[in-house]
Amino acid sequence: MTGFCARVWEETASTRDAIDALPFVRGIGDGSLSRERFDYYMTQDALYLRGYARALASAASQAQTSDEIAFFAKAAHGAIVVESSLHEGTVGSVGEEVRPSPTCTAYTSYVLSLAHTQGYPELVAGILPCFWIYTDVGERLTAKAGDLTEHPYGEWIATYGDEEFARSTEQVKAIADRLAEGAGEATVARMREAFVRATAYEWMFWDAAWRQETWPR
Ligand SMILES: Cc1ncc(CN)c(N)n1
């Protein structure tokens, strides 16, 4: 692996180690996570996916090739329909009365700010950790858990350990590498910043779920 993705993956190694060490992630893996914490996470994640799907749709509108337009449009549909159905199966339909947590608000606002205030390369770089971190965690948890049929979070682990999801991740990585190759130094620096920040938000999102974060009253 060479190029932009290899560099930012290396650069975020400590954040990724910290993700693996999170009690929430360990608890999903060994099944010890409380239902209450998992339901909090799934509810917030359903809200996150609505914002994230908008960012993917924006990437589709900014893409310059038919393949990339189709890829991001399909990914937006997948986030809002396929992934959200996993959430609905767990916590039901999340209504307007549920408030996004501070971290959920911050992460979705951040990816949407990339969509509206930066260029397509920065947006792709900011969208990538959502694919790559979940593939990475999903593959490791799948390998560790073995047979998922009796696992309390088996459906969640199988969704992100899935080969189709991993193929989508590879496609976004290839797009990011291609965009970085053709971009100037300043754009690549902003792409790097977007990738690093979104990776940190992935850590924060699981940590917030563990704490069942709320707004100050
Ligand atoms: C916060 C978050 N990041 C990533 C994913 C995987 N699409 C997700 N469902 N939620």
The ligand as a Gaussian input file, in Angstrom:
#p B3LYP/6-31G(d) Opt

LIG

0 1
 C      -20.251000       6.640000      13.569000
 C      -20.242000       5.627000      12.436000
 N      -19.139000       5.552000      11.652000
 C      -19.166000       4.607000      10.635000
 C      -20.214000       3.784000      10.387000
 C      -20.195000       2.799000       9.278000
 N      -20.914000       3.278000       8.161000
 C      -21.312000       3.929000      11.217000
 N      -22.419000       3.174000      11.056000
 N      -21.324000       4.856000      12.264000

